[in-house]
Amino acid sequence: MGITKTQIFNTKQNELAIIFKVLSNPARIAILEFISKQDACICNDIVDEIGLAQPTISQHLKELKSINLIKGEIEGKKVCYCINLKTWSTVQQLMNSFFNSTKAKCC
């Protein structure tokens, strides 16, 4: 969908579409799962766990950071990542609202 078409949809629809787009990659889901189970997580730890190249992991981290699902703190030459709980809570609310508003009976 072209970027100019987003104006015909409401804010919630556009917000969910962006979130779903970022979460649509299984590597990003694996990264989120790994980070969520750590006290602190360095990019190299993610590379070792997921098995993708460091530049690929960095690109996935950039996408997750673009919607604030994760945040990072610089420690010397390393960046320590964690789940942004405030954003995660907002995402959960948006998804719950979306899925809970669907009709149980269809056909």
Helices and strands as residue ranges (DSSP letters): G 3-8, H 11-23, H 26-36, E 41-42, H 43-50, H 54-66, E 70-75, E 78-83, H 85-100
